[in-house]
Amino acid sequence: MKKRLSFLSFWSINDELRLAELQEQMDELRLAGLSGVIFHPRYYPNVPVYMSGEYLAILSELILYAKKTGMAFWIYDENGWPSGTASGEVMRRLPDSVCKAMAWDAEKERIVFSEKSAVSSLDPKAVAAFIDITHEGYRKGLTPEAFAYVTGFFSDEVAFLDGHGLTVLTGGLPWDDRFPARYRAKYGEEIEACLPLLFKDGEDDGEFRVRYWEMLTDTLVSDFYQPIAAWCEAHGKKFTAHLKAEESPYFQLSYSGSAFQVLKRVETPAVDALERFPGNNYYPRIAHSIAMQQGRETVLVEAMGGSGWGVSPQSFTDYVLWLARHGMDTFAFHLNQLKLTTQAVQDWPPSMPSHVTWKSAFPTLLADLQAKAAQLPDLTGEPDVLIIAPTRGIMAGFRPDHAMQMNEHDGSNVPDDAAGKLDMSFLALVEACHAAGLHYELSEERVVEEDGVIEAGVLRIGRRVYKRVLIADGCLWRGPGLEARLVEAGVAVCHGYDWFEALPVRAATAAVEAPTAAAVRQSPWQAQAPARNQLLVELIPAGEGLLAGEVPLASPVPELTLLVLDAVRSVSVNGTPLALAACREGFGAAVPVAAALAAGGAMLRIELRPLVDGEAAPMVYLRGRFAVKSVNPSSLREKDSRQLQLDGPFQLVPMPAAEAIAAADLVASGFPFLQEPVTATKTITLPAASGVVTTRLQLAGVQADAAFVTLNGKELGWCWGASWSVPLPTALEPGDYQLEVALYPSTFNMYGPHHHYEGDRHLISPDQYKGVKNFADRPDAPESTHVEAWHFVKWGVTGDVGLI
C-alpha cells in the first residue's frame, strides 16, 4: 500500500451548475492541497436537469478543467444516497419495482410476506436500468475527452433492498422470489419450511441461517456489485464503494451480509469513517486487508462525516493518522459544500475545507500529514497474524428481533445474545492485537475456505501469505479438518487469547521527553480589535409565515449589514424593506441604521418571510464594527474544559478599544460568533546566546483551532495543538521582537448547533440542530436536546512564549 496519502474532496453539489463557480471552488480545493474531487450531487436542485444534455455539457467542461489543472475527478453515481435509483429515474422506467420482505407473526406463528414500491438492489432489471441511466449516461453524454479523464465511479451504502435498515428498524428480513429455486438448486431442499428458523430458535437453526445469509450476500454481490464492477473494468474506470455498518460483523450482517465478500469484488475497496475521534480498530483494517489480498493499488476512506464544526487541525490530524496507520491511503473528506446554505450548514457538517475558519492552514496541514505518514510503519510487509472473524458464527446465532435494539448509526448496543457475544468477543480480540502493536490483517471463515490455499508453512489468500492464523471464538467451517490441515502444513494456529503465547512480544518504545521551553522576557498579550464582527440572529415564528427576531443596540452602529444564507421572499429591519443581493456567502444588504433607529428606538426588529418551498428557518447574521454582549454578562460560565455557556439575548455594543479586549477570553470580550481571526501581540526579548541551541518558538495557553505566527513582520507559519510551535529563523540576534499571533476561532462558534445540550460534540447530524433526540445522541440524552443557553468553544491565549 502506498505510504503517500492522497486527499480528495467529497464535493457536495447542492446548487445549480454554473461553470465559473464550479471552477472557482475547484481551484480553491486544489490550492488547499487536495489532489482531486468526488463530484457528488447532493440535495441538487436539478438545474440543469440531472443527467440531461445541458448537465453533461457543463460537467464535461468541468472535467476538462480538472484535467488542465491536474485534479483527479471521480463521479459519485447517484443524486443523493444510497446509490441505485438514478435520482428516481429507475422507478420512472420500472414503475412496478418492489422491495420484498418477510417478518414473523408471533401471534399466528407464521411468516408474513410484504412488499413496497421501491427500487431493490437485488433486482437485476433495476440494476441494469441504473447502469444504463447513470454509468452509460455519463459515457455517452460526456465528451469523449472528458469521459476518458474520469478516474472512476463511487457507489455509496448500497445494501439489501433499498438500503434503509429493514432489520434494525422493523425486525424483518429481505426476501426475493428467486430464493426458493436457488436454495433448492444448491441444497436440494425446500426453503419455505425452514424460514421460521430465521426468527426463532429450533433444530439446525444455525445451519439454515448461515445458508440464508450467504445466499442473500451472494445475490447482492452478483446482482448489484458485479455488474457495476464489470462495466467499470470494461471502460477502464476505477470502481470504489463503501458499505453501511462496517463497524462490526454483527452490524454489517443485516445491511449487506459480509463486507469481505462484497469488497473483494470492488476494484478500490473503501470504508466509511465518520465522526471526529478514532473508533474501533477493526473496520478500518477491512479494506486494507482485502486490498492486500486482492492486489489492489489503493484503499479509500470517506472520512469525518458528521464530525461537527468543532473539528480542529489537531483532531483532524489525529483522525487521519489513525486511519493511515490502518493502511488507508486515499481520503475523501466528507464533505465540501458548493453552496453553504442553512441546510448545508446542518448537513452532517463540517464543509471542509472551504467553510472552516482555518481553511488557510489546510495546505500546511496536509503537508504536515504527508510528512508524518511517511514515518508510519509499513503495512506492505509480512503480517504478524491473520485474524479470522466469526461471520458464520454470528449468522448462525442472529435473531432479527434482538437486532432492533442496536443503534442504526454506529452499531452500538449490540444485544447480549449468542451472536452479539461473539461479535463483542471478536472486537475485543482485535483491540488486544492492536494494543500489542501487532501487524494484523483480517478475513472470515468463508474466504479462508473458498479462496485460501494451504501451502508449506503458510496460508495464502490471493497475493498475501500468513504464517500465523488467529481463529476467533465462534468460527464455523463447512467441512472438517481445515484447522488440522493448517497445523499439518506448519501454519501456527491460535484460538482466542492463545495468541499471547504464539506471537512475538514487541519491545516497548522508549518515551520521548518533551523539549523544555527556555524562559523569554516578554510583555502581556494585547489583542487587536477585528475589522468587523458578527452576530447570529435567532428568528422565531411570529405568525402567518413570518419569522422575527429583536437585537438591542447599545449605540448606533455604522455600516451595519445583514447576511441571509438562503433566498427569501422578503426581509425588513424595523419595517424598512431590504433589497437583498446575491453574494458569495448567500444574500446580503446594507441596514439603514439611522432610519431603523428612528423607527424602532434602540432595538432592531428583523422580520423575514421564507420562500414557500425554500428554507423554513434561514440563518441570518448581522455584521459590522461592534461587539456582541449578553444582556446578562454575568451568565457566562464554564461548560467544560473546552466550552463556555452564555445566556441570551445578545446586544450590539461599541467595538472596544484594544486595551479593553481580554486576549485570554475573546468570547467574553464580545466576539462569540466571529469567524475571522483576532491578532494578539506582545513584545518578547530574546536573551543573549547561552550555548543552548533553540530552533522553535513555543506558545502556551492557546485556546484556538489554529494560529499563524509572525515575528518582526517575518512569517513563521502555522501551528495548532498539541504542539503550538513554529520554527525560528536562524541567527536571531538578542533584543526586542514584536510577536503577532493570529488566533483562529472554532468554526462551531459561527455555525453551532449552539443550543444542543452538549454543544460542540463529536457527532452532529441535522437533528442536533432541531433538538430532536436521534441515533447520533447518547442513549441517556433527553428527548428534547435543545436548551436555552448558548454554547461557544473557548477562544484566547494566556500563556508565555518560550524557545525550545
N, C-alpha and C positions, 0 to 999 in steps of 0.2 A: 504494500500500500504506500502511496506517495506520502512523504512527510510534508511537502509543501502544501499548504492549505489553499483552497480556492473559495472565494467568498461571492455569493450570489444574492441578489435581492429577490425575494418573493414579492413581486411587484403587483400590487393591487390596483387594477384598472377599474376605478369606480366613478369615472367621469367620461363624458363623450370624448371621442378620439379627435384630438387636434394635433397634427403632426409636430408643429413647432413646440407645443408644450411637452409632448412626449419626448422629443429630442432634448429639450432643456433639462427635464428631470433625469433622463438617461445620462447626460453629461454630469449632472450633479452626483449621480451614483458612481460613475466612473472616477470622478475626481475625489470621491470619498474613499477610494481604494478598492471598490468592488470590481470583479472581473466579468460579471455578466448578470443577466436578469432571467427570471422565470415570468413570462408575461401571463398574468392571471386575471382574467375578467372576473370581478367580484363586486356584487351589487352594481353591475354595469347597467347604465341607463338605456342601453340599446340604441344609442345614437352614434354612428350609424348602426343599422340592424346587425346583430351578432351573426357572423359568418356570411354577410351579404357581400356583393361585389365591392361596394364602397369601403366596407370594413377591411376587406382583404387587401384592397389597393393601398390604403393608409398603412396597414401593417407591413406590407411589402416595402414601402419606403422606410419605415422604422427599422426593419431588419437590415436593410442595406446600410442605414446609418450606423447600426451596431457593427456591421462588418467594417465600415470605414474607420470607426473609432476603436476597433479591437475588442468589443464586448461580446461575450458569448450570449446566445439567445435561445432559451428554452421556451416551449409553449405548453402551458397548462391546458389540459384537454377538455375543459369544461367552463361554463359560466356559472360560478358558484361551486358548490361541493355537496355531496361526493360526486365523483366522475360517473358518467354513464347516461345522462339524459339529453345531452346536447342542448342545454337551455330549454328543455321542453319539446324540442323538435322530434325526438324519438317517439314520444307519446302522440304527437300530432300525426305522425306517419303510421303508427301502430296503435290506434285508439283502443284496441281490445287487450293491450298488455296488462298483465296482472302479476301480483306477487302473492304466492300461496303460502299458507302457514297451517300448522296444526297445534292444538292445545289439548290439555287433559281436562275433561269434565268430571270432577271428583264426585259430584252428586249422582251422575248416571253411569260412572265408571266406564267411560268410553273416550275415544279420540274424537275430537271435533275439528273438522277442516274449515278453513275460511280463506277468503281472498279479498284483495283490494286492488283498485285500479291504480297501477304504478308500474314503472319500468323496473324489471328484475335483472340483476347481473347474472342470473342463472339461465336467462332466455337467449339462446343463440341468435334468434332473429333480431331481438332488440340490440344485442351487442354488435351484430353486423350493421344495423342501421346507424348505431353510434359511430362506428368506424367510418362508415360512408359519409356521414354528415360532417364529422369533425376531422379525422385524420386525412381522409380523401379530399375533404373540403379545403383543407389547407394546402394539400399537394397540388390540387388543380387550380385553386383560386389565387395563391401567391404567385408572383412572377417566378420563373424558373431559377433565377439567380438568388432570389430571396429564400425560396424553399431549400435550395442547396446549402444555404448558410445556416439554417436552423440546426441547432445542436441536437435536440431531441424533444421528447414529449413526456409530460409529468401526469401520472394518474394519482388521484387523491382519495384515500379512505374508502376504496371500494370494498364492500362486504357482501354477505349473503343478502339476497333480495335487494331492497333499496337502501341498504346500509344504515338503517336508523335504529339499531339495537333492539331488535324484536324480543330477544330472550330476556335481556336485562330489564326492559321496560314492561313486558307483558307476561313473561313466563312461557311464551310459546316457542315453537321451533320452525325453521324453514322447511318447506315441502316443495316437491316438484313431481308432476305426474309421471315423469320418466323413471322415478326411483324404483317402483316395483319391478319393472323389466330389467333394469340394471342390476338390481340386487339378485334377482333370480338367475341372471346370466353369470354372475360372478360366484355366487354361493350355492346355487341350486336349491334355494329355499324361497318361501313367500315372505314378504316383509310385513304385510299388514298385521298379522297376528302378534308380531314382536314389538310393534310401535309403543304399546303401553309401557314397555321396559325403559323407554327414554324418560318417563315421568315418574315411575315408581319402581321400587326395588323388587327383584324377582330372580328366578333361576336363570343363570347365564346372562344376567343383565349387562355385565361389564363387556363381554364379548360382543354383544349386539350393539352396544353404544359405540364401541370403537369402530365397528363396521359402518355404522351410520355416519359418524363424524368424518371418517376418512372418505367415504363416498361423497359427502357434501363438500368437503375440501377439494376433492378431485374435480367435481363439477364446476366449482368456482374457477379453478385453475384452467380447465380445458375450455370453458365457455366464455370466460372474460379475459384472463391474463394472457393465455397462449395466443389467441388471435391478434391481440394488440402487439405482443412481442414479435410475432411473425411479420406483421405489417411493418413495424419499425425496422426489423432486420432487413426486410426486402428493399426498403427505401433508404438504407444507410443512416438511420437515425438511432440515437440512444433512446432507451426507454427506462424511466425511473418511476418508482411507485413506493409509497409507504402505506401501511395498514393502520387501521384504528385499533387501539387496545393492545399495543405491543408490550405493555409494561410487565405482563406475566403470562405464562402459558394458559392459566385459567381464564384470565380476562380475554385473551386472544381468541379462545375457543369459539365462543358464541358469535363472533363477528366474521372470522374468516378461517376458522379451523386451526391451521398450523402455519405460522409465519415461515417456517423452514421449507415447507412445500411450495408456498406461494412465491417467496422472494428468490428462490433459486431459478425461477422462470423469468426473472426481471433482470435486464442487462446491467442496470446500475441499481443495486439494492439500496433501500433507504429506510430510515425510521423517522419518527416524529418525536422531537424532544421539546416539550412545552415548558412553560413556567420559567422561573428565574434561577432556581438553585438546583444543583445536581440531584438526580433521582437515584433509583436503584441501579446497580452495576450489571444487570442482566440485559436489559433491552438494547442499550447502545451497541452491545457486543454481537447482537444477532446479525446485523447487516455486514459487519466486518467479517465475521466467521464465514458467512455464506459467500462473500466476495472472494475470500482467500481460497475457499474450497472450489469455487466455480471459475477461478482465474479472472475475475473482473478487475478492471483498472481502477475504478473509483467507488467510493461509498458516499452517499449523500444523506444529509440530515436536514430536515425542516426544523429550524431551531428558534426557541424563545417565544413562540406564540402565546399570548395572554400573560406575558411576564410583567406587564404593567408599566406605566410611565415612569415609575421609580427605578427602572434599570439604569445602572451607572456603568462607567467604564470598568470599574472593579468587578462588579457582579457579571458583566459581560465577559470579561477575561476569564474569570473563574469557570464560567459555564462552558465557554468554547474550549478551554484547555481540558476540562473534564471529558468532553466528547472526543477531542483529539486523542486523548490517552486511550480511548477505546477504538481507535482506528478510523474515526470519521475524518475525511479529508476535504469534502465539499459541503459548504454550509450555505443553506438557503434561509436567510433571516426573515422571519415572519413578523411583520410584513411592512412594505413601504407603500403608503397610500399616495396615489396620484393626486387626489384632492382631499385635504383634511377637513371634511365636513363634520358636523356633530356626530353623525352616525359613525364616521370613520374614527373619530376620537375614541369612541366606545367599542370599536370592533376588535376585540381581542388585542389590545394595544401592547407595545408601542408601534408607531410608524417610524421605522428606523432604517436608514439614518436621517432621512430628510426632515423629521419633525421633532427630534430630541434637541434639548438645549445645547448639548455638547457635540453636535454634528461636525463642527470644525476640527474636532480632535480625532475624527474617525480615521483619516489616513495614518496618523501616528499610531493609533490604537491597533490597527490591522497589521502594520509593520512590526509592532512590538509582539503581536501574537505570532507572526511568522517566525521571528527570532526565537521565541520561547518554544514553539512547536518543533523547531529543528533540534532542540535538546531533549525531546521526549524519547523514551525507549522505542526501539524499532520493533514493530509488531509483524514485520515480514519474516523474521527468523522463526526457528522451530519452537512451537508452543511447549510449555511445560505439561499441559494436560488438556484433554478434550472432555468437557462436561456434557453428559447425556441427560437431557431434560425428559421428565416422565410425561410426555404429551399423551401417550396412550393411557397411562395410568390415570391421568386426570380425566380423559374422555370416559374411562370405564366407571368412574365414580361421580360423574357430573349429573346434577339434578337441576333442571331449569327453574323450578320454583325456589330453590335455595339461592340461585344466582341473582334473583331480583333485589337482594339487599345490597348488592355491590354498587359502588359509585361509578356512574357511567363515564365520568371524565378520566379518572386515573386508575380505576380498578381496585381502589382501596375497599376495605370492609369485605374481604373475601369470606365466604361462610366457613364455619368451623365443622365442615363435614369431611368425608373421606377425600374428595377431590381437592377441597380447599386446603386441607392439611398437607397434602403432597405438594401443592403449589407453594405454600409458605416455607416448607422444609427445603424445597429446591432453591428458592430465592435466598434463604439463609446460607445455603451451601455456597452459592455463587458469591455472596458477600464475604464469606470466610476466605475463599480463594483470592478475592480482590484484596482483602485486608492483609493477606500474607504476601502480597506483591507478586503473585503468580501470573504468568502469561497464559491465560486460558482462552479456549475457543469453545463454541457451543454447537450442539446438534441435538437430535432426538432419536428415539428407537427406530422409527421407520427409515430415516435417512441412512442410519448405520446398516440396517438390514438390506435395503434395496440399492444403495449407492456405494456402500463400503466394500473395500477389498482387503482381506486379511492376508498380509504378506509376512515374510520373515522379520519378526520384531516390531512390526508396525501395523496400524490400521490406516488404510488410505481412503480418503474421501475426496474424489476429484483430484486436485493438484496439491492437496495437503496430506501430510503424513503425521501420525500421532503415535508416540511410544507409550503414552500413559493415558488411560481412559478412566474417568471417574463417573460411575453409574449412580445417579441419584435414586433415592428411595422411590419405589413405585413403578419403575420402568417395566414395561411388558414387551415380551418378544413373541413373534409369530410362531417361530419354531424353536425347538430345544437345542441347546448346545452352543449357542453363539458365544456366550461368555467363556465356555470351556475352550472353544477354538481360538479365542483371543489369547487366553493364557498359554495354550499349547504353542502358539506362534511366537510367544515371547513378549507379548504386549502386557505391560503392567496394568492390572485391573484393580480398581479400588471401589468400595461401596461406602456411600455416606461419608462420614468423617474419618474413615480409614486413611484418607489421603494424607493425614498428618505424618503417618509413618512412611508412606510410599513416595512422597515428594521431597525434593531437596529443600533444606532450610536456607533462606537467603540471609546474608549478613545485614545487620541493621545499618542504616545510613547515619553517619555522624551528623549531629545537629550543627547547623551553621549559625554562628553567633551574629546578631545584628550589629552593624558598624555603630560606633559611638559618635554622636554629633559633637563637634567642638563648639565651645561657647563663643558667641559673637556679640559684641556690644551693639545695642540697637534701640531704636525709639519704639513707642507703642504703634500698633496698627491704626491707620486712619483710612476710612472708606470715603470714596468719591461718589457723589450723587449721580445716578444714571441720567442719560438724556431724557428718558421718558419712563413712565411706569404704566401699570395696567391693573384693572380690577375686573374680575369675573362677576357679571351682574346676574343675580339669581332672579329669574322671572317665574311667576306663579300664575295659574289660571285666574282670570278676572271676569269671566262670563262672556258668552256669545263669541267663542273662538278667540278671545283676546288674552294675551299674556302681558303681565305688568310687573314692574319692579321699581323700587324707590332707592335713590342713593343720596344721602345727605352731603351737602357741601359746606365745609367749614369756612371757605372763602372762594371767590371766583377763581376758575382755572383757565388759563389761556390755552387756546388751540386744542381744545378737547375734541377727540374723535371717537366714533363708535365703530366697532367691528362686529359683524354678524357672520358666522361661519357658513350660513346657508342662505339661499334665496328665500325671500319672504314676500307676503302681499304688501305690507306697509309697516313702517316703524316711525314713531314720533317721540319727541322729548318735550315734556310739559305742553303737549298739544301742538307743537310745531312739527309738521311732517319733515322727514329727512329723505333726501334723494340718494339712495344707496347706489354706489358704483362698484362694479366688479373689480377686484384687486387680487393679488397673488394669494392672499390668505383667506379670501371669501368676498365679503361685500362691506364697503366702508363708506362713512360720511362724516363730514365735519359737524360738530354740535354747536349751534349758535348759543353760546353760554349766556351772553348778555340778555338776549331775548328770553331764553329759558328761565333765567333767574327772575326776570321781571314778571314772568307769568307764574312762576312756581315758588318764589321765595328762595330759601336756601335748600331746596330739595329738587333733585332731578327725578321726574317720573317718566320712565321709559315704557311705552306701550308698543306691542308688536303683534301683528296678525300673521301667523304662519300660512304658507300655501296650503290649499285644501288637500293636495296629495303630496305635500312636501314634509320636511322635518317638523314633527309636532312640537319639539321643545328646543329650538336653536340655541346654541351657546353664543352669548353676547359679551363683548369686552368693551370697557371704556379705557381710552389711552390718553395720556397727556403728562404734563410735568406736575405731578402731585405725589403725595404719599398716601398709603391706604392704612387706616387705623380702625380698629374696632371701636364702636361707641362705648364699649365696656372693656378698656385695655387691660384691666386687672384680671380678665378672664383667661389671659394667656397662661398656659400650663403645659407641663411636660406629659406627653402621652406615653412615650417610652424613650429608649436611648437614642432613637433616630428621629422621632416625630414630636411635633407640638400640636396642641389643640387650642382653638381660639373661638370664642363665640361671636356671632354676627349681631346686628348688621354692621356693615362697613361704611365708613365715610371717607370722603376725599379731603385731605388737609394739605397745606402748603408743603412743597418739597423742602425737606430740612437742609440746612447748611451742612457742610462736610463735618464740622466738629460735633454736630448733633446726631450723626449716624454712628451707631454702635457696630463696628466691624464684627464683633463677636456674635451678633444676632441681627441679621438683616431682615428676618421676618418681622421681629418686633419693631424694627426701625422704620417699617412702612412699606416693605416690598414682598408681601406674602405670595403674590401671583406673578411676579416678574419672571420672564423667560430669558432675559438677557443678563450677561454677567455684570457684576459690580466689582470695580477695581479697588483693592486695598493696598495701601502703600506704607512703607516705613523706610527709615534710613538705617543702614547697617554699616558697622565699622569693621573692616577686615583687619585682623591683627598682623603684626609683623611675622615673618617666617619663623616657625617653631621647630622645623625639622620634620614635622608630620605632614605627609602629602595628603591634601584634600582634593577630591575630584568632583564632589557633588554638593549641591545646596539642598538642605533638608528643611521642609516645612513641618510644623507641628500644630495640632489643634485645629485641623481643617475640617469643616463640615460643608461639603460641596460635592457635586458629581465629578468635576474636573477643575483644573486651574491652569492658566497659561502665565508663565513667569518671564519677566523682563528685568534686566539688571542694567542700570545706567543707559537705558534705551536699547540695549542689545538683547535680542530674544533668546532666552534659554530653552524655551519649549514647553510642551505639555507635561502635566503629571496628574496622577489620580491615586486613590487609595489602592493598596495599603501602603505603598512606598512614599508617596508625596515628595519625590525628589527629582531634581533635574541636574544634568551635567553642567559643570562650571567651565567657562573658557579658561584656557591655560594662561599662566603668567599674570595673575591678577595682583596688582600692586596693593600694599596696605593702604588703608584710607577709607573714606566715606563713600558709600554707594547708595543710589536710590533704587529700592526694590519695589516692583509693581507686580501684584498677583491678581489676575482677573479670575474671580470666583464664579463658577457656573452653577446655577441652582438646579435642583432636581426638576425634571420635566413634570413630575407629579404635581408640583405646586401650581402649574398652569392648567393642567387638564384633569386632575383628580383621578378617581372619584373622591372628592373631599369629604362627603358625608357618610361613606361606608364606615361602619363601626370600628373597623380595624385600620382604616385609612389606606396607606400605601402597603399593599401586601404582595406576596409572591405570585399570585394568580388573579387575573382580572378578566372576567367575561362581561358582555353587555349588561347582564343582570346586576352586577355590582354597582352600576350606576343607577339602576332602578330601585335598589333597596330590597330586591326580592331574593330571598334565600334560594340558592340553587346548588348544583353539584360542585361549583367552584368554591363554595364556602366550607368552613369547618363543620363537622357534624353537629357540634354544640352551638352553632350560630343561632341568634334569634330569628324568628320567622320574618320579621322586618329588620333588615340590616342597616337601615338609614337612621342616622342620628342628627340632631340639630347642630352639634358642634362641627366646626371645620377642622380638617387635618392638614398640616403642612410639614414637609421634611425640613429639618433644621438646616440653617444656612449661615455660614460665617467663618471667621478664623480667630483663634485666641492665642495660639502658642508662639513661642520664639522660633527664630530661624537658626539653624546650625550648619556647620560644614562637616562633611564626612569623607 
